[in-house]
Amino acid sequence: MTKLKSILLIILLIAIISPVVVIAATEAGSDPVSLTNPLTGNQTSKDIPVLIGQVISALLGIVGSIALVMFIYGGFTWMTAAGNSEQVAKGKNIIVWAAIGLVVIFASYALVRFVIQDAILGVATP
């Protein structure tokens, strides 16, 4: 317990002592400091919410592809059951759960689209 307290005390001291905010001063009349975005490679990069929305959309696309693979696997399991009731039930369950997963994917896509476009960016969609 004392070891945990000492670790927490060290972390607290580091957080208090280390500078949290760095203020960059520029000379009068000069352009402000600009950094190149490492993700896009230019200085006129996209906003952070747009970038996060693109990443989440890409991840949802990958998850949708996994759902498609599960549909195919469930159908294959069902079709190759050869009358075995356990295999038929397994195939049906895989298809049902893949369908539920697809509904969750669509709902999360709609939620992400609403949060990113409507709430953060303020772009109303018809």
C-alpha positions in Angstrom: 0.0 0.0 0.0 2.9 2.4 0.8 4.4 1.6 -2.6 1.2 2.6 -4.3 1.0 5.8 -2.3 4.6 6.7 -3.2 4.0 6.1 -6.9 0.9 8.3 -6.8 2.8 11.0 -4.9 5.6 10.9 -7.6 3.0 11.1 -10.4 1.3 14.1 -8.6 4.6 15.9 -8.1 5.6 15.4 -11.7 2.2 16.7 -12.9 2.6 19.8 -10.6 6.2 20.6 -11.4 6.2 19.9 -15.2 4.9 22.6 -17.4 1.5 21.9 -18.8 1.0 24.9 -21.1 3.7 26.2 -23.4 3.3 29.7 -24.7 5.0 30.4 -28.0 5.8 34.0 -28.5 6.2 35.5 -32.0 7.9 38.7 -33.0 5.7 41.6 -33.8 4.6 41.6 -37.5 5.7 38.1 -38.2 3.4 35.2 -39.2 2.2 32.9 -36.4 4.0 29.6 -36.0 2.4 26.8 -38.1 3.1 23.2 -37.9 2.7 20.6 -40.6 0.0 18.0 -39.9 1.7 14.6 -39.8 -1.5 12.8 -40.9 -2.1 14.8 -44.1 1.3 16.3 -44.7 0.2 19.9 -45.2 -0.6 22.9 -43.2 -4.1 23.3 -44.4 -5.3 20.1 -42.9 -8.8 19.0 -42.0 -10.3 19.7 -38.6 -10.0 17.1 -35.9 -13.8 16.2 -35.9 -13.6 15.5 -39.6 -10.6 13.3 -39.2 -12.2 11.5 -36.3 -15.3 11.0 -38.3 -13.3 9.5 -41.2 -11.5 7.1 -38.9 -14.7 6.0 -37.3 -16.4 5.6 -40.7 -13.5 3.5 -41.9 -13.7 1.3 -38.8 -17.4 0.9 -39.2 -16.8 -0.2 -42.8 -14.4 -2.9 -41.6 -16.9 -4.1 -39.0 -19.6 -4.2 -41.7 -17.3 -6.4 -43.8 -16.8 -8.7 -40.8 -20.7 -8.9 -40.5 -20.9 -9.9 -44.1 -18.3 -12.7 -43.5 -20.3 -13.9 -40.6 -23.5 -14.0 -42.7 -21.6 -16.2 -45.2 -20.2 -18.4 -42.5 -23.6 -18.9 -40.9 -25.2 -19.7 -44.2 -22.4 -22.1 -45.0 -22.7 -23.8 -41.6 -26.4 -24.1 -42.1 -26.2 -25.5 -45.6 -23.5 -28.0 -44.8 -25.3 -29.3 -41.7 -26.5 -32.4 -43.6 -29.5 -32.8 -41.3 -27.6 -32.3 -38.0 -29.9 -30.3 -35.9 -27.0 -28.8 -33.8 -25.3 -27.5 -36.9 -28.5 -26.1 -38.2 -29.1 -24.3 -34.9 -25.5 -23.1 -34.9 -25.9 -21.7 -38.4 -29.2 -20.0 -37.6 -27.7 -18.4 -34.4 -24.7 -17.1 -36.4 -27.0 -15.5 -38.9 -29.3 -14.0 -36.2 -26.3 -12.5 -34.3 -24.8 -11.2 -37.5 -28.1 -9.5 -38.2 -28.2 -8.0 -34.7 -24.6 -6.9 -35.2 -25.5 -5.2 -38.5 -28.3 -3.3 -36.8 -25.8 -2.1 -34.1 -23.4 -1.1 -36.9 -26.1 1.0 -38.7 -27.2 2.6 -35.4 -23.6 3.5 -34.5 -23.0 4.9 -38.0 -26.1 7.1 -37.6 -25.0 8.2 -34.2 -21.5 9.1 -35.3 -22.8 11.0 -38.4 -25.2 13.0 -36.1 -22.5 13.8 -33.6 -19.8 14.7 -36.0 -21.8 16.5 -38.7 -24.8 18.0 -36.9 -23.6 18.6 -33.3 -19.9 19.4 -33.7 -19.7 20.9 -37.2 -23.1 22.4 -37.2 -24.0 21.2 -40.6 -27.7 20.3 -40.8 -28.6 17.4 -43.1 -32.0 17.2 -44.7 
